[in-house]
Amino acid sequence: MNWDGTLRRIHAPILMYHYVSAIPAGADRVRISLTVEPYIFRQQMAYLRDNGYQPISLYDLYGALMQGSPLPANPVVLTFDDSYIDHYTEVFPILREFGYTATFFVITARADANDPAHLNWEQIRTMADAGMSMESHTKNHAELDTRDYDFLLYEILGSLQSLAYYTGRQTHMFCYPVGRYDANTLDFLRTLPIWAAVTTQPGTLHTSDNLLETPRVRISHDTSLATFAYLLQR
């Protein structure tokens, strides 16, 4: 989609999730912080429904920024990083219960290896067929700053090709592993059919001239429902 030349600014929270599961025995601080328990996630989705928030896709947001396409009132984007298996076993059923769609950033080498902790290609295809956006999070979840051209080509283009092959859909959204990238990464992405890329930087303001550094709102284990409501309104 080509930009029509109009600079636009849109406030819309893009929520960033990782694990949606019970806390496993022996979990360290990082694992706990990255985890939202399923009953809490369901409460959060109910809050969106009961307070008039309407989940949209990153493609919807992109169209609004680039062409002025209309968005519903109170738009929110749901994103899930790292293609954990609970995105299929826990998140996917809850989203379908509420009639919501979301964006899932896939580590494609995990699917290639049939890693039981992550989504496999059959599950990825099932979710894509149900209207979920299955997008690129590189092949191996490698940090992308200080990398040369060949490394970026393998990690990023390789993941795009795998997603297109297994889902039958072209992928145009990207997520930086661990939020790490540099100017060289941005230059490389501009040579690919990547329309927008999300970061781990906090924020809800999106502009049509900075789509490769799109901020998000982190949802973590200690995000209470009151905090969740506050983050949506920032």
Secondary structure by P-SEA (a helix, b strand, c coil): cccccbbbbbbbbbbbbcccccccccccaaaaaacccaaaaaaaaaaaaaabbbbbcaaaaaaaaacccccccbbbbbbbccccccccccaaaaaaaabbbbbbbbaaaaaaacccccccaaaaaaaaaaccccccccccccccccccaaaaaaaaaaaaaaaaaaacccccccccccccccaaaaaaaaacccccccccccccccccccccbbbbbbbcccccaaaaaaaaac
